[in-house]
Amino acid sequence: MNAVDEIRGTAAGSAPVPLSVLDLVTVGSGRTAGQALRTSVELARLAERRGFHRHWVAEHHSMPGVASSSPAVILAHLAAHTGRIRLGSGGVMLPNHAPLVVAEQFGTLEALAPGRVDLGLGRAPGTDGATAAALRRTGTADEGADDFPRHLGELLRFLDDDFPDGHPHARIHAVPGPVQSTVPGGVQSPHRPPVWLLGSSGFSARLAGELGLPFAFAHHFSARHTVPALELYRDSFRPSAVLDAPYALIGVAALAAEDEREARRQVLTGALAMLRLRTGRPGLVPTPEEAAAYPFTAAEREFTEAWLADVVHGTPGAVREGLDALVARTGADELMLTANVHGAEARLRSHDLLADAYGLPAGVPGDVAAG
């Protein structure tokens, strides 16, 4: 399998494009982080069984309702409980990490799950400014997004082990990595995880295009910028050793239930959680009962309805229609579905229902070849 094959998915069933999963390891009111992480394993196994293409986890910090602060750790755990589905970061927030550390973490993941690991990178901190400063040894958040191209270039060289002679890092090797195939008796494959750029605006779209890398856009929280960003990516694209043509994935908030009222009841929990986050009151994702009883002000109701307008929800057939329309409007090459609601059962059931709606493989419970 070459680099292009690893990036480009194949649509299954009657889906117009490959379907994947974005997991924030949501922690609901009355639940623990341990339970949320176990749900992630269930979700990854379900996604594998039902023919979803990849399962990514995202890096967030200082958010009580999100337990995905350490993507590499979670991905190692998911790799041990799955056997075929691609696993990756959606994404690792590069300003929070030394490039060498990221290269070593994902080299380790590649060794644990050969040929199934994606390295998605973002330039935002995945948190607020004070937390971003606490994440960095300098104690400041000043260095970060603006230095992203330089840090990205350094990371790519560590992954490929190709710093030029005379460079300060020329004798430093990310291990596991390509250097192990060049030493006497070395058998390590020089393969490295495909690198994706993530974004919610035009900066990463342009950079991904100029570098010939695949691009993932956060439609689920920046919907009005989706089409312009994808157009910028395609216009900026230059063929590379990685891709000969653009490949754009979009993250989409979507939830299916047996009836429209139940879908609305569930997605309101995620909308209220987002409202609280945006107004400086982050917490656990509320239960459907808590969300239904919440005394929304007029301004809060306006925010919530605007947020829900970009969440594709309803019956499986209605959600499928909405997703198909989104593909037609954006030209996305892949959809990555996220359902950030309170209940584990609602999230798992939604992915099952959508797999049915698209005619994805039924699978067999427990049908996982341990990696």
Helices and strands as residue ranges (DSSP letters): H 3-7, E 19-23, H 33-50, E 54-57, H 71-80, E 86-93, G 94-96, H 99-112, E 117-122, H 129-135, G 145-147, H 148-160, G 178-181, E 195-199, H 202-211, E 215-217, G 223-225, H 226-236, E 248-256, H 260-278, H 288-293, H 298-308, E 312-314, H 316-330, E 334-338, H 344-357
